[in-house]
Amino acid sequence: MKKLVYSCPFVPAEWIAAHGLSPSRILPGPADVSAFAGASAGVCPYAAAFLHALSRDDEAEAAVLTTVCDQMRRGFEQAQRTDRRPVFLLNVPSTWQTVTAQKIYMSEVERLGRFLIRLGGKKPSADELASVMREYDARRSGLREARGCVAPRRFSEAIAQFHREGMVDPGLREDAYTPHGIPVALIGSPLMSHHFPIFDLIESGGGAVVLDATESGERTMPPPFDRRSLAADPFMTLVDAYFGQIPDAFRRPNNQLYQWLKRESAERGARGVILRYYTWCDKWHAELQRMKEWSEAPVLGISTGADKALDGHAISRIESFLEMLK
């Protein structure tokens, strides 16, 4: 089965799988940002790392990028110039609460389908799409049930594994984990594959991530599909779940993000919020002040690069933050 890699949560994996290809939302490792458009100034480490990972992935037949992030849009242009494989740019409107915006996204998903067919895929019937959606929904449900039963790092790594492989470790819920530490929410940019030690660093400082609201965490999993809608119109159900119900900072307006964070943080008793973003990530950096004004709990902003989960200065700031929450 041909592998198609992508990085954005607004790319519906079920649509790719229903066409007979293998969707893989990868988390890149470290990379030299100078490889991105030949320069390093102002380049997002994550975007550069994704292009680096794509260039070295011999199994990937093609890639899908989106317009959600300006840096990744630039990455699409770079990949077109330097990579031999087909690359698709999915237009995801930032304005999302109108019928017109939904129709644009719907037409883009249909256009993605035609791209998948050109790669060798087959257009799925409504029943075939619904069947794939039920399979993914059941796996995500099992994944969500493991939350709180396993250590925060393992839970977030399991989410990354699901995005990458479409499968969930069947032994995940067999762990015996006792929650401890000051509960905090972690939000912001997606983690890279070597950044998961951030959970250990927070734990060693006396905290515990009870809500992974990063772009690689549970916030970007679509909610469970409505069964009646799925039976009646699986394509529109897919469009609504991905375009209408995933909260993110790029949305205009993005109040949905704050409503989701408030609800989930209260449910899990989060006493603080750590907003982690990459240097040059304007999207999340712009939210820091607003989040401080909005949140009833203290908010700590941390800017990081691509090489480490956190540098010494950031670790010291997190330790001081957790000490303040005691």
N, C-alpha and C positions, 0 to 999 in steps of 0.2 A: 504494500500500500504506500502510495507516494506521500511523503511528509511535507507539510506546509507549516512554516514557522511564522509566528506573529508575536506582538508584544503588548497589544492594547486590549483591555477588558471589553471594549465595545465591538470586538470582532466575535460573532457568534460561532463558537466551536461546533455546535450541533449542525449548523448549516454546512460547514466544511465536511464533517464526518458523514452526513447524509448523502453527500455527493461522491462518497467513496474514497476520500483522501483522509490522511491522518493529521489532525490539527495539533500543533505543539506550541504552546505559549511559553517561550523560553525566558529564563532569567540569565542574562549574560554574566561573564566573569570580568575581571579587570582588563583594561585595554589602554593603549596609548591614545589620548584624545587627539594627537596631531594627525592621526590617520583619518580623522573626520574632516573632509573638505580641505585637507592639507594645512590645517591651522588648529591651534589649541585655545586661543583667546575667545572667551564667551561660549565655549562648547559644553553642552551638558555631558557629564561623564557617562550617564546611562545611555544616551543616544549613541555616543561613540562606541561604547562597549557592545551595544546590540549589533551595530554594523560589523564590528570586529568578529563577534560570534557567528554572524551570518556568513561572513567570508570564509570562515574555517569549518563550517558545517557541511561536510560532504554528503550527508544524507538528505538535506533539504532540497526539494525540487523547486520551491518558490517561496516567496515571503509576502506578507500583508502588513502594511503600515497604515496609520490613520492620520487624520488632520487634527486630532485632539491636542497634539503638542506641536508647536512650531519647529522645535528641534528635530522631531521625528519626521516632520514633513520635509525638512532639509535632508534628513537621512534617506528618504525615498529618492530624492534627486541624486544624491551621492551614489546610492546603490544602482540606480539606472545607468550611471556612467561607468561604474567599476565592477559590477557583478554580472556574470554571464547568465544568471537565472532570471526568470520573469519575476517582477515585483509589482504588487498591486497597491494602490493608494485608495483607502476607503474614506470617503468624505462623511464625517460625523458632525452634523450641525451643532453649534454651541447653544443656540436657542432651541429649546426642546418642548415647550408647552403649547405648541400649535399643531394643527393638522398638517400644515404645509411642511413643517420641519420633519414630522413623522414620515410624510410621503417621500421626502428627500432621502431619509435614511433607508426607507423600504426599497426605493429604487436603487440605492447603492448596494444593498444586500443582493438584490436581483442581479445587478451588474457583476458583483462578486461571483454569483452562481455561474454566469456565462464564462467568467475567467477560469473557474474551476473545471468547467466542461472542456475548455480549450487545453487544459493540462491533462486531460484524460479521464475526468470525472463523468458521472452520469446524473442527469437531472432526476431528483427523487420525486416520487409521488407523495401526496399528502400523508398517506398512511406510513410510508417509509420515514418521512421526516418526523412524524409524531412518535414513531417507535424509537428513533434515536433520541429524541427529546426526553422521552420517559426514562430511558437508560441513564442519560446524564443527570436527570433530576434525581433519580434514586441514588446515584453515587454521591451527589452533592448533599443529599439528605443524610446519608451515612456519615459523611465527612463532618457535617455540622453536629451530629450527635456525639462526636468524639471530643468536641470542645469542652474543656473543663476536666476531662478524663485523662488527658495527656499533658505533658509540659508545654508551655506556650511555644517554645522553639519548635518542638516536634509537630505541633498542630500547624504552624505556619509553613514548615517544610512539607507537610502532607498536602497542604493547599497548593504549593508550588509543584509538587509531584503530580497532582491531579491535573493542573493546567498543562503541564508538560506532556503527560502520558495518557490522560483521560481515565486513569485508574486510581483506586484508593487501596492502600495497604489493608488487607483484611484483618490483620492483627493489631490495627491501630487502637481500637477500643479496649484491648486487653491490658493495656498499661494501668498500673496503679499509681496515680499521681495525686498528691495532697497539695491543694493550692496554699501558697504562703507568700508573704511579702506584701508591700503596699501596692494595691491595684492601680494600674495606670493604663491609659489608652495610647497606642502608638499609631500615628497617622502621617500621611504624606506620600512622598515619592515611592516608587517600587524599589524593593530590595534587589541587590544583585546576588548571585549564587553564593558568594563568599561573605555576605553581610549578615547571615543569621546569628553569628555570635553576639549581635547586639542584644538578643534576648538574655543570653548568659551574663552579659555585662550589667544589664539592668537588674537581673536577679542577684548578682554578687553585691550590688549596691543597696540591696534590701527591698527591691521592687518586684513586680510581676506584671507582665503584659496580659491583661485580661481581655483586651480588644485590639486585634491587629487590623487597623483601618488604613493600612498602607495600600498602595495601588497593586501590590502583589498579594494582599491578604483577603480576608473574608468580605470586606466591603464591596469588592468588585465581582463577587459571585452573584449572578442574577437570582432573584427570589424564586421560590417554588412556582412552577407553572400552574395556572388555574386549570383543573381537569376538564371542566365543561368547555372552556375556550379552546383547550388543546384538541379536544375531540372535534369541535366545530371548524376551527381554522388554525391549524398548527403554525403556519407561516406568520400570521398576524400576532399570534401569541408569542412567538419568538421575538418579533420586532418590538412588541410592547415590553417584554421582560428585559431586553438588552438596552433599548433606547430610552424607555420610559421609567425604568426602576433601578438603575445603578447610579447612586449618588457620586458626584465628582466635583472637584474644584473648577474644572473648565466650563461647567454649565453656566448658562446665563438665563435666568438667575440661578444661583447655586444654593439657594436656601434648603433644598432637599438634602444636601450634604450635612448641614448643621442640624436639621431635624433628625436625621438618621443617627448622627453622632450623639445628640442629646439623649435619644431614646435608648440606644445601646449602652452608652456610658452609665446611665442611671440604672439600667437593668443589671449591670455587672459591678456596680459600686466603684467605678473608677474615681480615684481621688485626685488625679492629675492627668494632663495631656502632654505628650511629647510629640512635637511636630518636626519630623525629620525630612529634610529636602536636600537635593544636590546643589552644589554651587552652580550658578547660572540657571537654576530652575525658577523662572519668573512666576510660573503658575502657582506653585505652592508658597514661594516666598511672599507673594502678594497677599496670601491668606493669613499670614502670621499675626499681623496686628488686629485684623478683624476677629480672629479666633480668640485672641486675648481679651478683646472687648466683649465677646459673646459668651465665653465659657464662664460658668460659675466656679469651676475648678481652676487651679493655677495651670498655666501653659508655658512650656519650655520649647524654644525654637533651636534646632540644631542643624547646622549646615555641614555637609560632608562631601568628600571627594569620592573617587572610584576605587582607591586601593585598599582601604580598610573599612571595617564596619563603623568604627569611631576612632578619632585620634585622641591623644592624651588630654587635650584641652576639653574636648567634648565629654570624655569620660568623667573628668572632674566636675563639669557642670551638671551632669546627670546625678552624680553622687550628692552634690550640694542640693539639687532639686528634691531628691528623695529624702534627704535629711530634713529639709524644710517641711515635707509632708507628714513626718512622723508626729 
